[in-house]
Amino acid sequence: MKALFIGGTGQISTAIVKKLAQDPFWEVWMLNRGNRVIPGLETVHQITADIRNEEEAAKQLEGMTFDTVCEFIGFTVEDVERDFRLFQGKTKQYIYISSASAYHKPSADFKITEGTTLANPHWLYSRNKIACEEFLMKQYRENGFPITIVRPSHTYDERNLPLGVEGKRGPWQTLKRMMEGKPVLIHGDGTSLWTVTSNQDFAIGFIGLMGNRHAIGEAFQITGDEVLSWNQIYQTIADALGVELKPYYVSAHFLADVGPKYGYDFEGGLIGDKAVSVVFDNSKIKRVAPDMRTTIPFHRGARISIDNILSHPEYQREDPEFDAFCDQVIAALEEAKKKI
């Protein structure tokens, strides 16, 4: 079978492409600008084009058809409208990566299913994903466009770690603060529940949907089964580093109020997502893709990521602005305590 990945070199998609590249059942193609070369993908066919240049992409795709097209970099309705024009009648399945942040925040029930209402007044990113889903479902119902919608939650890989409060350059600055014995910001009191998923486990569920007739016209959330509090997540990271965790708890609403001054959208990332306790019901994906399960629990995944980050200086990206922001928040709150 023949699959096309739009993107294919990102945090989630790389794990899927690597698995498929070793499977003789699949002929794998990637369409991207060719800016990132990943070892081990020599058998993957490359189409070098910018999907956002529809004319260029159409020319490169002329005469080609696919069993499955996987869209990983579609963020607006304009993106999926373009894909509909490019792939209508040229694929048997179009898989769109949406987001679990599209679910209503907070939901009426902390247990999230695919039937949970989609609504997020706090985050434009999520509202755009909802609009994309609505357009695609309309095309499925009215034109038979064979869509499958996938909603990941917090998925990490060997280069990244799941954090609640972080800067713009990845996890290194938080890890560095831990190793230097500095306090790290944790939203709320750290007791809200969260689900983190290794991209290796996500790939199992995603591949189970590819070419699967039972997935057409359906939405699936793909997450791990392990539920942790944020305190447990940060403590696991500290344990993997072999250091003492020094948490500094800050209201998510306080961070949302002060964040924009420093260029941080904590209203979207926290109030619209990570600060709300969620537990995902994965029974639907497991019915369609029975191999889906958690094979990498976070205590193992965190060590894999940290070992990789510590051994690769290119992943140790300094973020002095975020470091200063953390210090300013802590200093301001400590000063406020003295005045009360």
N, C-alpha and C positions, 0 to 999 in steps of 0.2 A: 504494500500500500504506500501511497505517496502523500507526504505531509509537508506543508509550508509553514514556517515560523516567521512571523513579522516581528523582527527584533531577534530574539533567540540567544542573546548574550547577556541577559540581565540576571538579577539575583535569583529569580524563580526559574526562568526559562532555560538557563544553562544546564541545570541538573536534568531537565527533561530531555533536552537535545543530546546530552552525553549518554543517557540511558538508551535512547532510540538509536543512536549511532552504532551501538553494539548489537542491535536487533536486526537480523536479516529480513524480518517481516516488513520493516519500514524503509522506504527511500526518503531521506530527509533533506529538505531544502531550507535555506534561510534567506530572507530578504532584509537587508540592512545596508548601512552605509560602508560597512567593511572596516570600521575604525578599531574594532577590538578583535584580536586573534586569540583563539582559545586552543591550547594544545589538546590533542586527542580527538579532534573533529575533522580529521583528514578525509573521512568518507562522506561528509556532509557537503552538499552542493550549495554554492554561494551565488546569490543574485545580488549584485552590488547596485543599489538604488536607494533613493530617499523616498519612502512611501508617501511622504507629505507632498511630493511632487507627483501628482496623479498621472500626468502625461508621461513622465519618465517611467514610472512604475508600470503603467499599462503597456508601454512599448517593450519593457523587459519581460513581461508576463504573457505577451502575445502568443496565442496558440497553446498555452499550458493549462492543464486541469489538475485538480488535486482531490484526494479523498478527504483530507482534513486541512483547513487553514486555521492557524492559531494566532490570534491577535493579542500581543502583549504590550503594545505601546499606543493603544487607543484611549484617549482621555476625554474627548469631547464628542458631541453629536456629529460634528463635521467629520471627525475621523471615521466613524462607523458608516456615515452616509457615503463617504468615499469608498470604503471597503465593499459596501453593498453594490456600488456601481462596478467595481473591479472584479468581484467574485460571484455575482449572481449568475447561475448557470454554469459556473466553473469549479464548484466544489460540492461535495456531498455533505460536508459539515463545516461550519464556521464556529470556532470556539472563541468566545470573548472573555477576557480577563476583566472582571469587575472588581468589587471589593466588599469585604464584610463590614467595612465602615459605612456602607450604604444602609445598613439596618437602623431602625429608629433608635435614637439615643435620648434618654434611656428607654429601653423597651418595657412593655408592660410585664414581661417575664424575663428573668435573666437567662433562661434556657432559650437559645436561638435556633430556629429551624429555617428552612428555605421559605416558609410561609410567613415569617415575621415581617411586619410592615417595613417598607423601605421609605425612610425619611430622615434627613440629617440637616437641621437648620444651622448647624455650627460649622460645616465644612463644605466649601464650594467644590473641592475635589470629589467628595462623595455625591453631591447633588448632580455633578456632571456624569458620574458613573451611572446613577439612577436614570438620567435622561438617555444615556446610551442604551441601557437595558430596554427602556420603553420603546425606543425606535426599533431595536432589533426584534423585539417580540411582535411589534406591529408588522414588520416585514415577514416574519414567520407566518403570522395568521392570515395576512392578506396576499402574500406573494410566494409562500412556501419556502422562503429562505431558511435553510436548515441550520438554525442556530443552537448552540449550547452555551449557557452562561456559567462561569465559574467565579465564585467569590472566595478568594483567599483572605485569611486574617494575617497575623504577624508572622511572616515567614522569614527565616534567616539562613545564611549560608556560612561557608568557612571564612568569609572576609568580614562578616558583620555579626553583631549581637543585638538581641531585642532589648531596647532601653525605653523607658517612659519619657524622660526628660533628656534631650540630647541636642547637640549643635547641628551644624550644617555639613560637617566633614566626617561623619561616621563615628564609631564608638571609641576611637583611640583616646580622646581627651578625657572621657570618663574613666577609662581603664588607667590612664596615667594618674589621674587624681587619686584613684584607689591605691595605686602602688606608691604614691608619695604620701599616703596617710591623710589626705584631705577629705573632708566630707563631700558626699555626692547628693545631688538633689533627687528626692523621690516624691512624686506627687501624692497628695492626700496623706494618709497614714500608712500607706503601703499594703493595706489589707484587701484592696479590691482584687477581684479574680481576673486572670488573663490566660490566654492560650497562645503558646508559641509553637511553631512548626518548623522542623528542618526542611530545607528545600528538597532533600533526598526523599523524605516521606511524602511531601506534596507531589513529587513527580510520580509516585506510585499511583495515587488517586487520579491524577490528570491523564496519565497514559491509559488508565482503565476506561476513560471516557472517549478516547480517540477511536473513531470508526464504530462506535457503539450506537446502534439504532435506538436503544432505550434512552439515550442522552439527548436526542433531537427534540427541540422545543422545551427543554427543561433547564432549570437553574440548580446548581450544586454548590454547597460550601465545602471546601476542602481544608481541614485543619487537623492537627494532632488531637489526641484524646487526653493529653496531660494538661491538667488545670493547676495553675500556680498563682499564688499572690505575688504582687510586685516585690514584697519583702523577700520572698523565696527566690525570685528571679535574680535580684541583686546579690543576695547572699550566695547563690550558686556561682555567680560570676566571681565574687570575691574569693570563694573557696578555691575555684580553679586557678586564680592568681596566687593563692597562698597568702592573702593579706586579710587584715581586719576590715570589715565593712563599717564605715562611719556614715550612717544615713542622716540626711537633713530633710525633714518633712516640710513640704510647702503645699498650701492649698492650690489645687488645679486652677481655681478661679483667679487667685492672685497671679499665678503665672500667665494666665490668659490676658489679664489686665496689663501687666507690665511687659509682656513679651514683644508686642508690636514695635515698641520703641527701639528694640534691639534687632528687629527683623525676624522674630520667631512667632509662628502661628500656633500657639498652644491652645487656642480655643478650638481649632479644628483637630489638631493631633491629640489633645487630651480630653476636653469636654465632649468633642465629637467622636471620640474613639477610645483611647487607652484608659481614661479615668473611670470608665463605666464597666462594672463587672459583667462579664459575658461567659457563658458556657455553651459550646456548640454541640448540637445534636447531629452526629455524623452518620445516622442510620441510612439516610438516602444515598449518599455516595457509596456506602458499603454494600448496599443492595445491588448497585449497578457495577461497582468495581470492588469485588470482595477481597482483593489483595490489599486494599487500603488499610493501613494500621500504623501505629507509632513504632518504628524500629529504632529511632534515635531519641531516647529521652533527653531532657534538657541538661541534666548533669553530665551527660556524655557529649552532647552537642556543643555545650559551652566550652568544654576543654578542647574539642577539635578546633573550634573557631579561635580560641585564645592562643593555642599552640601555633596555629597558622599565622595569626596576626603578629605574634612576637618574633616569628622566624622570617617575616617578610617586611622589611623596613618601608616598602612602598605603601603598605596598609596603615602605617603609623602616621596618619596625617594630623599634624598639629592644628589646634583650633583655639588660638589665644583669646578670640572674642568670646567664645562660649565659656572658657575658663574664667575670664573676667566677669562675665555675667553671673556665673555661679557664686563667685566671691561677693559680688555686689548684693545679690539677693540675700545671702546669708548675713552679711554685715547690716543690711537695712532691717531685717527681721530681728536680729539681736539687739539693735539699737531701739527698736519699737518695744521690745520686752522691758527694757530699762525704764521706759517712759510711762509704763502702766503701773 
